Amino acid sequence: MKSSLKSSLKIVAMIKEDPSVTTDEMARLTGLARRSVTKQLAKLKQDGHIRRVGPAKGGHWEVVGDENKKN
């Protein structure tokens, strides 16, 4: 379970750094399988930590509750 949390934190950090990061890039950078990244993203979305804006191609990720850090 600990590694799952670390993976989630890495994914959120990547999204903050580059909102248009792809699942494949996340998998490569974390060393996780693409399927594992997809599961982590689904859990983060379900828990309300991130959201996808726009289409699968051309869209981007947003970290929810992070709006005040943009200004």
PQR file of N, CA, C, O and H, with PARSE charges and radii, in Angstrom:
ATOM      1  N   MET A   1       0.821  -1.194   0.000 -0.4000 1.5000
ATOM      2  CA  MET A   1       0.000   0.000   0.000 -0.0000 2.0000
ATOM      3  C   MET A   1       0.865   1.258   0.000  0.5500 1.7000
ATOM      4  O   MET A   1       0.489   2.274  -0.584 -0.5500 1.4000
ATOM      5  N   LYS A   2       2.009   1.187   0.649 -0.4000 1.5000
ATOM      6  CA  LYS A   2       2.896   2.331   0.719 -0.0000 2.0000
ATOM      7  C   LYS A   2       3.368   2.771  -0.662  0.5500 1.7000
ATOM      8  O   LYS A   2       3.404   3.963  -0.965 -0.5500 1.4000
ATOM      9  H   LYS A   2       2.314   0.361   1.123  0.4000 1.0000
ATOM     10  N   SER A   3       3.731   1.791  -1.503 -0.4000 1.5000
ATOM     11  CA  SER A   3       4.219   2.128  -2.838 -0.0000 2.0000
ATOM     12  C   SER A   3       3.101   2.729  -3.688  0.5500 1.7000
ATOM     13  O   SER A   3       3.359   3.544  -4.574 -0.5500 1.4000
ATOM     14  H   SER A   3       3.701   0.822  -1.258  0.4000 1.0000
ATOM     15  N   SER A   4       1.865   2.326  -3.416 -0.4000 1.5000
ATOM     16  CA  SER A   4       0.724   2.894  -4.124 -0.0000 2.0000
ATOM     17  C   SER A   4       0.591   4.387  -3.820  0.5500 1.7000
ATOM     18  O   SER A   4       0.312   5.188  -4.712 -0.5500 1.4000
ATOM     19  H   SER A   4       1.656   1.664  -2.697  0.4000 1.0000
ATOM     20  N   LEU A   5       0.791   4.747  -2.563 -0.4000 1.5000
ATOM     21  CA  LEU A   5       0.730   6.155  -2.166 -0.0000 2.0000
ATOM     22  C   LEU A   5       1.872   6.941  -2.805  0.5500 1.7000
ATOM     23  O   LEU A   5       1.669   8.050  -3.300 -0.5500 1.4000
ATOM     24  H   LEU A   5       1.018   4.096  -1.839  0.4000 1.0000
ATOM     25  N   LYS A   6       3.072   6.361  -2.791 -0.4000 1.5000
ATOM     26  CA  LYS A   6       4.216   7.034  -3.407 -0.0000 2.0000
ATOM     27  C   LYS A   6       3.974   7.242  -4.899  0.5500 1.7000
ATOM     28  O   LYS A   6       4.305   8.295  -5.444 -0.5500 1.4000
ATOM     29  H   LYS A   6       3.237   5.461  -2.389  0.4000 1.0000
ATOM     30  N   SER A   7       3.402   6.243  -5.554 -0.4000 1.5000
ATOM     31  CA  SER A   7       3.102   6.351  -6.985 -0.0000 2.0000
ATOM     32  C   SER A   7       2.090   7.461  -7.236  0.5500 1.7000
ATOM     33  O   SER A   7       2.235   8.247  -8.173 -0.5500 1.4000
ATOM     34  H   SER A   7       3.134   5.388  -5.112  0.4000 1.0000
ATOM     35  N   SER A   8       1.066   7.519  -6.391 -0.4000 1.5000
ATOM     36  CA  SER A   8       0.041   8.558  -6.537 -0.0000 2.0000
ATOM     37  C   SER A   8       0.656   9.942  -6.382  0.5500 1.7000
ATOM     38  O   SER A   8       0.337  10.855  -7.144 -0.5500 1.4000
ATOM     39  H   SER A   8       0.948   6.881  -5.630  0.4000 1.0000
ATOM     40  N   LEU A   9       1.529  10.099  -5.407 -0.4000 1.5000
ATOM     41  CA  LEU A   9       2.180  11.395  -5.187 -0.0000 2.0000
ATOM     42  C   LEU A   9       3.052  11.780  -6.378  0.5500 1.7000
ATOM     43  O   LEU A   9       3.090  12.947  -6.769 -0.5500 1.4000
ATOM     44  H   LEU A   9       1.788   9.357  -4.788  0.4000 1.0000
ATOM     45  N   LYS A  10       3.753  10.804  -6.957 -0.4000 1.5000
ATOM     46  CA  LYS A  10       4.578  11.066  -8.140 -0.0000 2.0000
ATOM     47  C   LYS A  10       3.708  11.510  -9.310  0.5500 1.7000
ATOM     48  O   LYS A  10       4.050  12.445 -10.035 -0.5500 1.4000
ATOM     49  H   LYS A  10       3.723   9.856  -6.639  0.4000 1.0000
ATOM     50  N   ILE A  11       2.581  10.830  -9.483 -0.4000 1.5000
ATOM     51  CA  ILE A  11       1.675  11.160 -10.589 -0.0000 2.0000
ATOM     52  C   ILE A  11       1.116  12.568 -10.413  0.5500 1.7000
ATOM     53  O   ILE A  11       1.071  13.337 -11.373 -0.5500 1.4000
ATOM     54  H   ILE A  11       2.302  10.072  -8.894  0.4000 1.0000
ATOM     55  N   VAL A  12       0.693  12.913  -9.207 -0.4000 1.5000
ATOM     56  CA  VAL A  12       0.163  14.259  -8.951 -0.0000 2.0000
ATOM     57  C   VAL A  12       1.254  15.305  -9.200  0.5500 1.7000
ATOM     58  O   VAL A  12       0.978  16.361  -9.770 -0.5500 1.4000
ATOM     59  H   VAL A  12       0.729  12.288  -8.427  0.4000 1.0000
ATOM     60  N   ALA A  13       2.473  15.023  -8.782 -0.4000 1.5000
ATOM     61  CA  ALA A  13       3.586  15.957  -9.007 -0.0000 2.0000
ATOM     62  C   ALA A  13       3.830  16.150 -10.500  0.5500 1.7000
ATOM     63  O   ALA A  13       4.086  17.268 -10.947 -0.5500 1.4000
ATOM     64  H   ALA A  13       2.697  14.166  -8.319  0.4000 1.0000
ATOM     65  N   MET A  14       3.751  15.072 -11.271 -0.4000 1.5000
ATOM     66  CA  MET A  14       3.929  15.180 -12.725 -0.0000 2.0000
ATOM     67  C   MET A  14       2.840  16.022 -13.359  0.5500 1.7000
ATOM     68  O   MET A  14       3.107  16.821 -14.256 -0.5500 1.4000
ATOM     69  H   MET A  14       3.543  14.164 -10.907  0.4000 1.0000
ATOM     70  N   ILE A  15       1.608  15.843 -12.891 -0.4000 1.5000
ATOM     71  CA  ILE A  15       0.482  16.617 -13.430 -0.0000 2.0000
ATOM     72  C   ILE A  15       0.658  18.094 -13.102  0.5500 1.7000
ATOM     73  O   ILE A  15       0.385  18.952 -13.942 -0.5500 1.4000
ATOM     74  H   ILE A  15       1.392  15.194 -12.162  0.4000 1.0000
ATOM     75  N   LYS A  16       1.112  18.399 -11.884 -0.4000 1.5000
ATOM     76  CA  LYS A  16       1.347  19.802 -11.510 -0.0000 2.0000
ATOM     77  C   LYS A  16       2.417  20.420 -12.404  0.5500 1.7000
ATOM     78  O   LYS A  16       2.301  21.576 -12.810 -0.5500 1.4000
ATOM     79  H   LYS A  16       1.334  17.702 -11.202  0.4000 1.0000
ATOM     80  N   GLU A  17       3.457  19.648 -12.708 -0.4000 1.5000
ATOM     81  CA  GLU A  17       4.560  20.151 -13.528 -0.0000 2.0000
ATOM     82  C   GLU A  17       4.164  20.286 -14.995  0.5500 1.7000
ATOM     83  O   GLU A  17       4.550  21.248 -15.660 -0.5500 1.4000
ATOM     84  H   GLU A  17       3.551  18.709 -12.379  0.4000 1.0000
ATOM     85  N   ASP A  18       3.389  19.318 -15.503 -0.4000 1.5000
ATOM     86  CA  ASP A  18       2.987  19.314 -16.916 -0.0000 2.0000
ATOM     87  C   ASP A  18       1.582  18.747 -17.028  0.5500 1.7000
ATOM     88  O   ASP A  18       1.418  17.531 -17.129 -0.5500 1.4000
ATOM     89  H   ASP A  18       3.075  18.537 -14.963  0.4000 1.0000
ATOM     90  N   PRO A  19       0.552  19.613 -17.014 -0.5600 1.5000
ATOM     91  CA  PRO A  19      -0.834  19.139 -17.059  0.2800 2.0000
ATOM     92  C   PRO A  19      -1.181  18.314 -18.298  0.5500 1.7000
ATOM     93  O   PRO A  19      -2.163  17.572 -18.285 -0.5500 1.4000
ATOM     94  N   SER A  20      -0.400  18.432 -19.357 -0.4000 1.5000
ATOM     95  CA  SER A  20      -0.700  17.665 -20.567 -0.0000 2.0000
ATOM     96  C   SER A  20       0.098  16.363 -20.635  0.5500 1.7000
ATOM     97  O   SER A  20       0.165  15.738 -21.694 -0.5500 1.4000
ATOM     98  H   SER A  20       0.397  19.035 -19.367  0.4000 1.0000
ATOM     99  N   VAL A  21       0.700  15.948 -19.523 -0.4000 1.5000
ATOM    100  CA  VAL A  21       1.475  14.703 -19.477 -0.0000 2.0000
ATOM    101  C   VAL A  21       0.564  13.524 -19.843  0.5500 1.7000
ATOM    102  O   VAL A  21      -0.597  13.474 -19.438 -0.5500 1.4000
ATOM    103  H   VAL A  21       0.645  16.455 -18.663  0.4000 1.0000
ATOM    104  N   THR A  22       1.107  12.584 -20.610 -0.4000 1.5000
ATOM    105  CA  THR A  22       0.311  11.433 -21.041 -0.0000 2.0000
ATOM    106  C   THR A  22       0.495  10.259 -20.089  0.5500 1.7000
ATOM    107  O   THR A  22       1.441  10.214 -19.303 -0.5500 1.4000
ATOM    108  H   THR A  22       2.050  12.624 -20.940  0.4000 1.0000
ATOM    109  N   THR A  23      -0.424   9.321 -20.180 -0.4000 1.5000
ATOM    110  CA  THR A  23      -0.336   8.111 -19.359 -0.0000 2.0000
ATOM    111  C   THR A  23       0.949   7.356 -19.665  0.5500 1.7000
ATOM    112  O   THR A  23       1.602   6.840 -18.757 -0.5500 1.4000
ATOM    113  H   THR A  23      -1.192   9.358 -20.818  0.4000 1.0000
ATOM    114  N   ASP A  24       1.316   7.290 -20.951 -0.4000 1.5000
ATOM    115  CA  ASP A  24       2.550   6.599 -21.335 -0.0000 2.0000
ATOM    116  C   ASP A  24       3.778   7.276 -20.727  0.5500 1.7000
ATOM    117  O   ASP A  24       4.697   6.601 -20.264 -0.5500 1.4000
ATOM    118  H   ASP A  24       0.786   7.709 -21.688  0.4000 1.0000
ATOM    119  N   GLU A  25       3.792   8.614 -20.728 -0.4000 1.5000
ATOM    120  CA  GLU A  25       4.919   9.342 -20.128 -0.0000 2.0000
ATOM    121  C   GLU A  25       4.975   9.091 -18.621  0.5500 1.7000
ATOM    122  O   GLU A  25       6.054   8.913 -18.057 -0.5500 1.4000
ATOM    123  H   GLU A  25       3.045   9.163 -21.104  0.4000 1.0000
ATOM    124  N   MET A  26       3.810   9.079 -17.971 -0.4000 1.5000
ATOM    125  CA  MET A  26       3.768   8.811 -16.531 -0.0000 2.0000
ATOM    126  C   MET A  26       4.321   7.419 -16.245  0.5500 1.7000
ATOM    127  O   MET A  26       5.083   7.233 -15.296 -0.5500 1.4000
ATOM    128  H   MET A  26       2.933   9.225 -18.428  0.4000 1.0000
ATOM    129  N   ALA A  27       3.941   6.453 -17.057 -0.4000 1.5000
ATOM    130  CA  ALA A  27       4.414   5.080 -16.868 -0.0000 2.0000
ATOM    131  C   ALA A  27       5.935   5.019 -17.016  0.5500 1.7000
ATOM    132  O   ALA A  27       6.618   4.386 -16.211 -0.5500 1.4000
ATOM    133  H   ALA A  27       3.322   6.605 -17.827  0.4000 1.0000
ATOM    134  N   ARG A  28       6.450   5.671 -18.033 -0.4000 1.5000
ATOM    135  CA  ARG A  28       7.891   5.662 -18.281 -0.0000 2.0000
ATOM    136  C   ARG A  28       8.649   6.334 -17.135  0.5500 1.7000
ATOM    137  O   ARG A  28       9.669   5.822 -16.674 -0.5500 1.4000
ATOM    138  H   ARG A  28       5.895   6.185 -18.687  0.4000 1.0000
ATOM    139  N   LEU A  29       8.148   7.480 -16.681 -0.4000 1.5000
ATOM    140  CA  LEU A  29       8.841   8.236 -15.644 -0.0000 2.0000
ATOM    141  C   LEU A  29       8.751   7.606 -14.252  0.5500 1.7000
ATOM    142  O   LEU A  29       9.657   7.775 -13.435 -0.5500 1.4000
ATOM    143  H   LEU A  29       7.320   7.896 -17.056  0.4000 1.0000
ATOM    144  N   THR A  30       7.670   6.885 -13.981 -0.4000 1.5000
ATOM    145  CA  THR A  30       7.523   6.252 -12.669 -0.0000 2.0000
ATOM    146  C   THR A  30       8.070   4.831 -12.654  0.5500 1.7000
ATOM    147  O   THR A  30       8.343   4.276 -11.590 -0.5500 1.4000
ATOM    148  H   THR A  30       6.934   6.747 -14.645  0.4000 1.0000
ATOM    149  N   GLY A  31       8.229   4.245 -13.832 -0.4000 1.5000
ATOM    150  CA  GLY A  31       8.677   2.858 -13.901 -0.0000 2.0000
ATOM    151  C   GLY A  31       7.538   1.868 -13.684  0.5500 1.7000
ATOM    152  O   GLY A  31       7.768   0.666 -13.545 -0.5500 1.4000
ATOM    153  H   GLY A  31       8.007   4.696 -14.697  0.4000 1.0000
ATOM    154  N   LEU A  32       6.319   2.376 -13.657 -0.4000 1.5000
ATOM    155  CA  LEU A  32       5.147   1.517 -13.494 -0.0000 2.0000
ATOM    156  C   LEU A  32       4.638   1.051 -14.853  0.5500 1.7000
ATOM    157  O   LEU A  32       4.945   1.655 -15.881 -0.5500 1.4000
ATOM    158  H   LEU A  32       6.132   3.352 -13.770  0.4000 1.0000
ATOM    159  N   ALA A  33       3.872  -0.009 -14.848 -0.4000 1.5000
ATOM    160  CA  ALA A  33       3.200  -0.452 -16.067 -0.0000 2.0000
ATOM    161  C   ALA A  33       2.103   0.567 -16.404  0.5500 1.7000
ATOM    162  O   ALA A  33       1.558   1.215 -15.511 -0.5500 1.4000
ATOM    163  H   ALA A  33       3.623  -0.500 -14.013  0.4000 1.0000
ATOM    164  N   ARG A  34       1.789   0.702 -17.678 -0.4000 1.5000
ATOM    165  CA  ARG A  34       0.760   1.651 -18.102 -0.0000 2.0000
ATOM    166  C   ARG A  34      -0.566   1.355 -17.386  0.5500 1.7000
ATOM    167  O   ARG A  34      -1.286   2.272 -16.989 -0.5500 1.4000
ATOM    168  H   ARG A  34       2.232   0.175 -18.404  0.4000 1.0000
ATOM    169  N   ARG A  35      -0.871   0.080 -17.231 -0.4000 1.5000
ATOM    170  CA  ARG A  35      -2.108  -0.330 -16.557 -0.0000 2.0000
ATOM    171  C   ARG A  35      -2.117   0.139 -15.100  0.5500 1.7000
ATOM    172  O   ARG A  35      -3.156   0.562 -14.594 -0.5500 1.4000
ATOM    173  H   ARG A  35      -0.286  -0.664 -17.553  0.4000 1.0000
ATOM    174  N   SER A  36      -0.985   0.067 -14.435 -0.4000 1.5000
ATOM    175  CA  SER A  36      -0.885   0.529 -13.046 -0.0000 2.0000
ATOM    176  C   SER A  36      -1.134   2.029 -12.955  0.5500 1.7000
ATOM    177  O   SER A  36      -1.815   2.503 -12.046 -0.5500 1.4000
ATOM    178  H   SER A  36      -0.141  -0.277 -14.846  0.4000 1.0000
ATOM    179  N   VAL A  37      -0.569   2.775 -13.913 -0.4000 1.5000
ATOM    180  CA  VAL A  37      -0.789   4.230 -13.939 -0.0000 2.0000
ATOM    181  C   VAL A  37      -2.269   4.519 -14.165  0.5500 1.7000
ATOM    182  O   VAL A  37      -2.838   5.394 -13.511 -0.5500 1.4000
ATOM    183  H   VAL A  37      -0.016   2.390 -14.651  0.4000 1.0000
ATOM    184  N   THR A  38      -2.891   3.793 -15.081 -0.4000 1.5000
ATOM    185  CA  THR A  38      -4.313   3.984 -15.358 -0.0000 2.0000
ATOM    186  C   THR A  38      -5.144   3.746 -14.094  0.5500 1.7000
ATOM    187  O   THR A  38      -6.077   4.496 -13.809 -0.5500 1.4000
ATOM    188  H   THR A  38      -2.429   3.083 -15.612  0.4000 1.0000
ATOM    189  N   LYS A  39      -4.800   2.698 -13.340 -0.4000 1.5000
ATOM    190  CA  LYS A  39      -5.513   2.418 -12.082 -0.0000 2.0000
ATOM    191  C   LYS A  39      -5.304   3.541 -11.072  0.5500 1.7000
ATOM    192  O   LYS A  39      -6.247   3.952 -10.397 -0.5500 1.4000
ATOM    193  H   LYS A  39      -4.041   2.089 -13.572  0.4000 1.0000
ATOM    194  N   GLN A  40      -4.069   4.039 -10.965 -0.4000 1.5000
ATOM    195  CA  GLN A  40      -3.778   5.136 -10.029 -0.0000 2.0000
ATOM    196  C   GLN A  40      -4.573   6.387 -10.415  0.5500 1.7000
ATOM    197  O   GLN A  40      -5.136   7.063  -9.554 -0.5500 1.4000
ATOM    198  H   GLN A  40      -3.302   3.705 -11.513  0.4000 1.0000
ATOM    199  N   LEU A  41      -4.614   6.689 -11.717 -0.4000 1.5000
ATOM    200  CA  LEU A  41      -5.363   7.857 -12.189 -0.0000 2.0000
ATOM    201  C   LEU A  41      -6.849   7.710 -11.864  0.5500 1.7000
ATOM    202  O   LEU A  41      -7.492   8.667 -11.432 -0.5500 1.4000
ATOM    203  H   LEU A  41      -4.157   6.140 -12.417  0.4000 1.0000
ATOM    204  N   ALA A  42      -7.386   6.519 -12.070 -0.4000 1.5000
ATOM    205  CA  ALA A  42      -8.808   6.275 -11.784 -0.0000 2.0000
ATOM    206  C   ALA A  42      -9.091   6.494 -10.298  0.5500 1.7000
ATOM    207  O   ALA A  42     -10.104   7.093  -9.937 -0.5500 1.4000
ATOM    208  H   ALA A  42      -6.863   5.741 -12.420  0.4000 1.0000
ATOM    209  N   LYS A  43      -8.199   6.010  -9.442 -0.4000 1.5000
ATOM    210  CA  LYS A  43      -8.382   6.182  -7.995 -0.0000 2.0000
ATOM    211  C   LYS A  43      -8.281   7.662  -7.615  0.5500 1.7000
ATOM    212  O   LYS A  43      -9.081   8.157  -6.821 -0.5500 1.4000
ATOM    213  H   LYS A  43      -7.376   5.523  -9.735  0.4000 1.0000
ATOM    214  N   LEU A  44      -7.301   8.362  -8.182 -0.4000 1.5000
ATOM    215  CA  LEU A  44      -7.147   9.791  -7.886 -0.0000 2.0000
ATOM    216  C   LEU A  44      -8.372  10.579  -8.340  0.5500 1.7000
ATOM    217  O   LEU A  44      -8.814  11.499  -7.652 -0.5500 1.4000
ATOM    218  H   LEU A  44      -6.652   7.960  -8.827  0.4000 1.0000
ATOM    219  N   LYS A  45      -8.920  10.216  -9.504 -0.4000 1.5000
ATOM    220  CA  LYS A  45     -10.130  10.882  -9.997 -0.0000 2.0000
ATOM    221  C   LYS A  45     -11.312  10.569  -9.092  0.5500 1.7000
ATOM    222  O   LYS A  45     -12.075  11.465  -8.731 -0.5500 1.4000
ATOM    223  H   LYS A  45      -8.561   9.469 -10.063  0.4000 1.0000
ATOM    224  N   GLN A  46     -11.465   9.302  -8.727 -0.4000 1.5000
ATOM    225  CA  GLN A  46     -12.573   8.875  -7.877 -0.0000 2.0000
ATOM    226  C   GLN A  46     -12.533   9.567  -6.521  0.5500 1.7000
ATOM    227  O   GLN A  46     -13.574   9.922  -5.967 -0.5500 1.4000
ATOM    228  H   GLN A  46     -10.845   8.575  -9.021  0.4000 1.0000
ATOM    229  N   ASP A  47     -11.340   9.756  -5.994 -0.4000 1.5000
ATOM    230  CA  ASP A  47     -11.180  10.402  -4.690 -0.0000 2.0000
ATOM    231  C   ASP A  47     -11.231  11.922  -4.773  0.5500 1.7000
ATOM    232  O   ASP A  47     -11.159  12.601  -3.749 -0.5500 1.4000
ATOM    233  H   ASP A  47     -10.494   9.468  -6.443  0.4000 1.0000
ATOM    234  N   GLY A  48     -11.354  12.466  -5.992 -0.4000 1.5000
ATOM    235  CA  GLY A  48     -11.501  13.904  -6.165 -0.0000 2.0000
ATOM    236  C   GLY A  48     -10.208  14.696  -6.117  0.5500 1.7000
ATOM    237  O   GLY A  48     -10.237  15.907  -5.899 -0.5500 1.4000
ATOM    238  H   GLY A  48     -11.413  11.914  -6.824  0.4000 1.0000
ATOM    239  N   HIS A  49      -9.063  14.033  -6.317 -0.4000 1.5000
ATOM    240  CA  HIS A  49      -7.779  14.729  -6.265 -0.0000 2.0000
ATOM    241  C   HIS A  49      -7.389  15.349  -7.616  0.5500 1.7000
ATOM    242  O   HIS A  49      -6.715  16.378  -7.665 -0.5500 1.4000
ATOM    243  H   HIS A  49      -9.039  13.049  -6.494  0.4000 1.0000
ATOM    244  N   ILE A  50      -7.821  14.708  -8.704 -0.4000 1.5000
ATOM    245  CA  ILE A  50      -7.512  15.217 -10.039 -0.0000 2.0000
ATOM    246  C   ILE A  50      -8.753  15.125 -10.909  0.5500 1.7000
ATOM    247  O   ILE A  50      -9.719  14.439 -10.575 -0.5500 1.4000
ATOM    248  H   ILE A  50      -8.368  13.872  -8.663  0.4000 1.0000
ATOM    249  N   ARG A  51      -8.707  15.829 -12.031 -0.4000 1.5000
ATOM    250  CA  ARG A  51      -9.779  15.692 -13.028 -0.0000 2.0000
ATOM    251  C   ARG A  51      -9.180  15.874 -14.409  0.5500 1.7000
ATOM    252  O   ARG A  51      -8.157  16.536 -14.586 -0.5500 1.4000
ATOM    253  H   ARG A  51      -7.923  16.386 -12.303  0.4000 1.0000
ATOM    254  N   ARG A  52      -9.842  15.270 -15.379 -0.4000 1.5000
ATOM    255  CA  ARG A  52      -9.419  15.374 -16.766 -0.0000 2.0000
ATOM    256  C   ARG A  52     -10.277  16.434 -17.426  0.5500 1.7000
ATOM    257  O   ARG A  52     -11.501  16.405 -17.302 -0.5500 1.4000
ATOM    258  H   ARG A  52     -10.672  14.732 -15.235  0.4000 1.0000
ATOM    259  N   VAL A  53      -9.651  17.372 -18.126 -0.4000 1.5000
ATOM    260  CA  VAL A  53     -10.367  18.432 -18.818 -0.0000 2.0000
ATOM    261  C   VAL A  53     -10.118  18.264 -20.310  0.5500 1.7000
ATOM    262  O   VAL A  53      -8.972  18.238 -20.760 -0.5500 1.4000
ATOM    263  H   VAL A  53      -8.657  17.396 -18.226  0.4000 1.0000
ATOM    264  N   GLY A  54     -11.194  18.152 -21.067 -0.4000 1.5000
ATOM    265  CA  GLY A  54     -11.049  17.998 -22.509 -0.0000 2.0000
ATOM    266  C   GLY A  54     -10.954  16.535 -22.916  0.5500 1.7000
ATOM    267  O   GLY A  54     -11.089  15.636 -22.086 -0.5500 1.4000
ATOM    268  H   GLY A  54     -12.124  18.174 -20.701  0.4000 1.0000
ATOM    269  N   PRO A  55     -10.721  16.311 -24.200 -0.5600 1.5000
ATOM    270  CA  PRO A  55     -10.689  14.951 -24.737  0.2800 2.0000
ATOM    271  C   PRO A  55      -9.426  14.192 -24.339  0.5500 1.7000
ATOM    272  O   PRO A  55      -8.476  14.770 -23.812 -0.5500 1.4000
ATOM    273  N   ALA A  56      -9.435  12.894 -24.599 -0.4000 1.5000
ATOM    274  CA  ALA A  56      -8.275  12.057 -24.291 -0.0000 2.0000
ATOM    275  C   ALA A  56      -7.029  12.574 -25.022  0.5500 1.7000
ATOM    276  O   ALA A  56      -5.939  12.622 -24.451 -0.5500 1.4000
ATOM    277  H   ALA A  56     -10.207  12.424 -25.027  0.4000 1.0000
ATOM    278  N   LYS A  57      -7.205  12.954 -26.273 -0.4000 1.5000
ATOM    279  CA  LYS A  57      -6.086  13.546 -27.020 -0.0000 2.0000
ATOM    280  C   LYS A  57      -6.320  15.043 -27.095  0.5500 1.7000
ATOM    281  O   LYS A  57      -7.334  15.494 -27.629 -0.5500 1.4000
ATOM    282  H   LYS A  57      -8.090  12.914 -26.736  0.4000 1.0000
ATOM    283  N   GLY A  58      -5.394  15.806 -26.567 -0.4000 1.5000
ATOM    284  CA  GLY A  58      -5.522  17.253 -26.610 -0.0000 2.0000
ATOM    285  C   GLY A  58      -6.051  17.862 -25.325  0.5500 1.7000
ATOM    286  O   GLY A  58      -6.061  19.084 -25.179 -0.5500 1.4000
ATOM    287  H   GLY A  58      -4.570  15.440 -26.133  0.4000 1.0000
ATOM    288  N   GLY A  59      -6.488  17.032 -24.396 -0.4000 1.5000
ATOM    289  CA  GLY A  59      -6.968  17.535 -23.107 -0.0000 2.0000
ATOM    290  C   GLY A  59      -5.807  17.676 -22.137  0.5500 1.7000
ATOM    291  O   GLY A  59      -4.643  17.522 -22.508 -0.5500 1.4000
ATOM    292  H   GLY A  59      -6.480  16.040 -24.515  0.4000 1.0000
ATOM    293  N   HIS A  60      -6.146  17.973 -20.883 -0.4000 1.5000
ATOM    294  CA  HIS A  60      -5.115  18.077 -19.861 -0.0000 2.0000
ATOM    295  C   HIS A  60      -5.687  17.691 -18.501  0.5500 1.7000
ATOM    296  O   HIS A  60      -6.901  17.587 -18.324 -0.5500 1.4000
ATOM    297  H   HIS A  60      -7.091  18.099 -20.582  0.4000 1.0000
ATOM    298  N   TRP A  61      -4.785  17.481 -17.549 -0.4000 1.5000
ATOM    299  CA  TRP A  61      -5.155  17.129 -16.184 -0.0000 2.0000
ATOM    300  C   TRP A  61      -5.156  18.375 -15.313  0.5500 1.7000
ATOM    301  O   TRP A  61      -4.421  19.327 -15.575 -0.5500 1.4000
ATOM    302  H   TRP A  61      -3.799  17.565 -17.693  0.4000 1.0000
ATOM    303  N   GLU A  62      -5.979  18.362 -14.285 -0.4000 1.5000
ATOM    304  CA  GLU A  62      -5.959  19.422 -13.276 -0.0000 2.0000
ATOM    305  C   GLU A  62      -5.931  18.775 -11.904  0.5500 1.7000
ATOM    306  O   GLU A  62      -6.618  17.785 -11.652 -0.5500 1.4000
ATOM    307  H   GLU A  62      -6.576  17.589 -14.072  0.4000 1.0000
ATOM    308  N   VAL A  63      -5.121  19.350 -11.017 -0.4000 1.5000
ATOM    309  CA  VAL A  63      -5.114  18.918  -9.628 -0.0000 2.0000
ATOM    310  C   VAL A  63      -6.203  19.713  -8.927  0.5500 1.7000
ATOM    311  O   VAL A  63      -6.159  20.943  -8.910 -0.5500 1.4000
ATOM    312  H   VAL A  63      -4.563  20.154 -11.221  0.4000 1.0000
ATOM    313  N   VAL A  64      -7.166  19.032  -8.357 -0.4000 1.5000
ATOM    314  CA  VAL A  64      -8.321  19.678  -7.723 -0.0000 2.0000
ATOM    315  C   VAL A  64      -7.886  20.254  -6.376  0.5500 1.7000
ATOM    316  O   VAL A  64      -7.143  19.624  -5.624 -0.5500 1.4000
ATOM    317  H   VAL A  64      -7.202  18.033  -8.371  0.4000 1.0000
ATOM    318  N   GLY A  65      -8.363  21.462  -6.090 -0.4000 1.5000
ATOM    319  CA  GLY A  65      -7.999  22.110  -4.829 -0.0000 2.0000
ATOM    320  C   GLY A  65      -6.659  22.801  -4.896  0.5500 1.7000
ATOM    321  O   GLY A  65      -6.112  23.211  -3.873 -0.5500 1.4000
ATOM    322  H   GLY A  65      -8.966  21.974  -6.701  0.4000 1.0000
ATOM    323  N   ASP A  66      -6.127  22.931  -6.099 -0.4000 1.5000
ATOM    324  CA  ASP A  66      -4.801  23.542  -6.275 -0.0000 2.0000
ATOM    325  C   ASP A  66      -4.916  24.904  -6.978  0.5500 1.7000
ATOM    326  O   ASP A  66      -3.907  25.497  -7.359 -0.5500 1.4000
ATOM    327  H   ASP A  66      -6.571  22.597  -6.930  0.4000 1.0000
ATOM    328  N   GLU A  67      -6.155  25.395  -7.146 -0.4000 1.5000
ATOM    329  CA  GLU A  67      -6.379  26.621  -7.912 -0.0000 2.0000
ATOM    330  C   GLU A  67      -5.661  27.829  -7.318  0.5500 1.7000
ATOM    331  O   GLU A  67      -5.158  28.674  -8.059 -0.5500 1.4000
ATOM    332  H   GLU A  67      -6.975  24.913  -6.836  0.4000 1.0000
ATOM    333  N   ASN A  68      -5.609  27.918  -5.996 -0.4000 1.5000
ATOM    334  CA  ASN A  68      -5.002  29.093  -5.374 -0.0000 2.0000
ATOM    335  C   ASN A  68      -3.490  29.160  -5.577  0.5500 1.7000
ATOM    336  O   ASN A  68      -2.896  30.217  -5.362 -0.5500 1.4000
ATOM    337  H   ASN A  68      -6.017  27.231  -5.395  0.4000 1.0000
ATOM    338  N   LYS A  69      -2.863  28.082  -5.978 -0.4000 1.5000
ATOM    339  CA  LYS A  69      -1.420  28.079  -6.184 -0.0000 2.0000
ATOM    340  C   LYS A  69      -1.047  28.589  -7.572  0.5500 1.7000
ATOM    341  O   LYS A  69       0.130  28.829  -7.843 -0.5500 1.4000
ATOM    342  H   LYS A  69      -3.345  27.224  -6.153  0.4000 1.0000
ATOM    343  N   LYS A  70      -2.030  28.756  -8.453 -0.4000 1.5000
ATOM    344  CA  LYS A  70      -1.750  29.235  -9.805 -0.0000 2.0000
ATOM    345  C   LYS A  70      -1.441  30.724  -9.824  0.5500 1.7000
ATOM    346  O   LYS A  70      -0.705  31.196 -10.690 -0.5500 1.4000
ATOM    347  H   LYS A  70      -2.986  28.561  -8.232  0.4000 1.0000
ATOM    348  N   ASN A  71      -2.000  31.463  -8.876 -0.4000 1.5000
ATOM    349  CA  ASN A  71      -1.825  32.921  -8.862 -0.0000 2.0000
ATOM    350  C   ASN A  71      -0.613  33.349  -8.092  0.5500 1.7000
ATOM    351  O   ASN A  71      -0.335  34.544  -7.992 -0.5500 1.4000
ATOM    352  H   ASN A  71      -2.598  31.079  -8.173  0.4000 1.0000
TER
END
